[in-house]
Amino acid sequence: MGTDGKASARLPSWLRAGREVSPDFRRVASCLDRHGLATVCVAARCPNRNRCWSSGTATFMILGQRCTRNCRFCAVEHSPPKAPEADEPARVARAVEELGLRYAVITSVTRDDLPDGGASQFSETVRQIRRRTVNTLIEVLVPDFHGNMRAAAAVLEAGPDVFAHNLETVRRLQAAVRPAADYERSLKVLATAAGLGGARVAVKSGIMVGLGETEEEVEETLRDLRATGCTMVTIGQYLQPRRECMPVRRFVDPETFQCYSQIARELGFRSVVSGPLVRSSFMAAEAFRLLGR
């Protein structure tokens, strides 16, 4: 069921991502630079950046590159953030149009300093994309808005196709992994989205494994997510992005990820993406297609 190991241990063969760089990779990088946009691909040191950018996709990160929280799994900088940029939603929309994206993922740092947690920036970004590219599917990957359900509702009113919020880890490890967040609060955000979004919005979440959780806790977490009305889930291996972040406790093998996938499907998830290199936005368009819409 996986191999034990420290963050400094050599990665198993199944965790070695390719480093190929294609013309599409350079096209995406150039577009992002030209419009002054950030991506979680870079900020979070995602191992799939080459693969995703080479296929012409990227996950846009709005509201700056400084986070008000200091989660112990994350590589994003923790420091006082700058004020939101009013023209950022329009710049994202132009980039989506220029890249010809059929599926766009919008995420952000956590902005507990803002009254609405940044919900208005999410909403305006969705609206700007809709004005330019009516056929683009839009996924928003939002923070918990510190429990402000009106903020979550405002994002839903903008009309995303997928509303995502990551639970990240099992209940027992929440305080250690993301001390400023709350397990029940995250479940409430997802349940609110499922209730307000109805059939028109798919609700999605993601968890990491390899942080010290048990197999039973993974199943319990999947049950809790499914109970909110969540129909999409991603499961991936945690990899320590910085020395000061939590160490890896276990490298989970591909066979175990297949077991997790089977459990999730048996619980009623309609879209499951589970594997060592999976991240919450990895193969997002393909994950959406699994819903059969």
Secondary structure, 3 states (H helix, E strand, C coil): CCEECCCCCCCCHHHCCCCCCCHHHHHHHHHHHHCCCEEHHHHCCCCCHHHHHHCCCCEEEECCCEECCCCCCCCCEECCCCCCCCCHHHHHHHHHHHHCCCEEEEEECCCCCCCCCCHHHHHHHHHHHHHHCCCCEEEEECCCHHHCHHHHHHHHHCCCCEEECCCECCHHHHHHHCCCCCHHHHHHHHHHHHHHHHHHCEEEEEEEECCCCCHHHHHHHHHHHHHCCCCEEEEEECCCCCCCCCCCCEECCHHHHHHHHHHHHHHCCCEEEEECCCCCCCCHHHHHHCCCC
